[in-house]
Amino acid sequence: MPYRLLALAFVLLLAGCTERPTPEPAPVEPSPIALDTKADSVAMRVVAASGGFEAWHALPALRFSFGVERDGVDRIAARHLWDKQGNRYRVEWPGGEDSTYTALFTAWPDSGRAYLNGTSLEGSAGEVAMASARSRTINDTYWLLAPFKLFDDGVTRTYVPDSSDATTDAIQLSFDSVGLTPGDRYWLFVDKETGRLVRWTFILEGDTTPRSSTWTGYRPLDSPQGQVMLSARKEVVGAPVAVLTDELQAPASLDSTWFTDPTPRL
């Protein structure tokens, strides 16, 4: 099995890779959201603790790496650069020894091209690489940006009193024909004092095994409308493994060559 498939399989196995849609460009002034249930109120506390929708929507760009740490050893699976306001996207991932795939989206997810070591991939090789790139952007951004995805269309939020306790509120997420795996289910545990997401448990579509990770290592990113707070580390419960969504940056501006030059550079 090629190295790139091994790396992806490793992340799928340990991280419980799921596929939720990458956020589309949003207006700077989002429409008010009605908080009709207790689950809605808890979810909005998570959004507020992450900086709020205004700060998130105003963030010009986002850069991060996705990987896995096992027994203290890091393995980067992909590096991302997202022009949020222009909906351009760049993702790079290992293609084997001394090789790197690059996908450049001029309009995510419809328009893009894949490259290997800077050389354009044509035919089926290009199609396979682009499918991998889309899956990576969907999966990796959800591990980073779930707090801002709670009110997406098709997401149902349910308060779970039996899983809540004196320090945390629990809400369940289910998905109505959203994304590639709508049968996934998530339980989010929210700190009552801070509003931060501190842990999630999920069961993936077609599986019966729950997996849990604690959300730690929150980092601030400056936005024109305030700071956005994102978790850089998700520690797998019961294993010496962590999913890394780190090397976080929020560039104020981006040179257009980031989305035209296929030479690996992230």
C-alpha positions, -999 to +999 in steps of 0.1 A: +000+000+000+015+034-009+026+057+019-002+082+013-028+055+017-011+041+048-011+076+063-047+081+055-057+047+068-038+054+100-057+086+105-091+070+097-085+042+122-072+063+151-091+095+145-125+081+135-124+101+103-158+115+094-169+137+065-189+168+071-191+197+047-165+224+046-181+258+055-190+279+025-182+316+025-206+334+048-216+371+051-198+392+077-232+399+093-248+365+098-286+363+103-298+359+140-303+323+150-334+314+171-325+294+202-357+273+205-344+245+227-319+239+255-297+221+231-297+253+209-287+274+239-258+250+248-246+250+212-246+288+210-225+289+242-200+268+224-200+292+195-196+322+218-167+305+237-150+300+203-152+337+196-187+340+181-200+339+146-191+375+138-154+369+145-155+336+127-171+350+095-147+379+095-116+358+096-099+364+063-079+331+060-070+300+080-039+279+079-034+246+099-019+211+098-038+179+104-020+148+118-017+122+145+006+119+175+012+084+187+035+077+217+049+112+214+057+109+177+040+133+153+029+123+118+015+150+096-013+138+072-021+171+055-014+209+055-042+233+047-045+269+036-081+283+032-089+317+018-122+320+035-134+352+019-125+341-017-134+304-012-100+293-025-083+264-009-049+247-010-041+213+006-009+193+005-003+158+017+025+131+015+026+110-016+054+087-007+091+091-001+102+126-013+068+131-029+039+155-021+005+159-036-010+194-039-046+203-047-055+239-056-092+249-055-101+282-072-137+276-060-141+249-034-153+222-040-161+224-077-131+239-094-096+226-088-067+206-100-043+181-083-005+178-087+023+155-077+056+173-070+043+202-089+033+182-121-003+182-131-021+149-127-044+139-156-071+113-161-079+088-134-048+098-114-061+133-112-096+122-103-084+100-075-062+128-061-090+153-062-113+130-045-087+125-017-083+163-015-120+169-011-122+142+016-093+157+034-107+192+035-141+179+047-127+157+074-098+178+087-118+210+089-145+193+109-120+182+135-109+218+138-141+237+132-170+216+147-179+244+172-188+266+142-207+238+124-234+233+151-261+253+133-254+241+098-285+231+077-294+195+084-279+194+118-302+183+146-292+192+182-307+173+212-300+179+248-290+147+267-298+150+304-286+115+313-251+123+300-249+158+316-236+163+350-226+191+375-198+204+353-208+196+317-239+198+294-242+171+268-259+175+234-262+150+206-258+158+170-275+139+142-275+148+105-303+148+080-289+140+046-259+162+052-224+153+040-211+119+028-218+100+060-251+113+074-254+083+097-227+096+120-237+106+155-218+129+179-222+137+216-206+170+226-197+177+263-196+214+271-181+230+301-209+247+320-186+274+333-166+283+302-189+271+274-160+253+257-162+220+240-141+197+263-149+163+249-168+146+221-179+110+215-189+097+181-202+066+164-195+066+127-220+055+100-220+017+097-201+012+130-212+005+165-180+014+184-180+047+202-148+067+202-140+097+224-115+125+224-109+155+247-105+189+231-075+207+245-048+232+235-071+261+226-053+288+206-065+324+198-065+337+162-070+374+155-100+384+134-112+419+125-143+412+147-124+397+177-105+366+185-114+331+173-105+302+197-097+268+182-085+236+197-052+224+184-052+190+201-077+162+205-065+134+229-080+100+222-095+086+254-078+054+265-049+055+240-015+073+237-029+090+206-039+126+198-054+141+167-035+173+159-052+203+143-022+226+150+002+250+134-027+274+135-024+308+117-048+334+105-031+353+077-045+388+072-039+386+034-027+360+009-007+362-022-026+348-052+003+325-060-007+303-031-036+291-053-018+290-086+017+276-078+015+238-073+051+235-060+048+221-025+054+250+000+031+246+030 
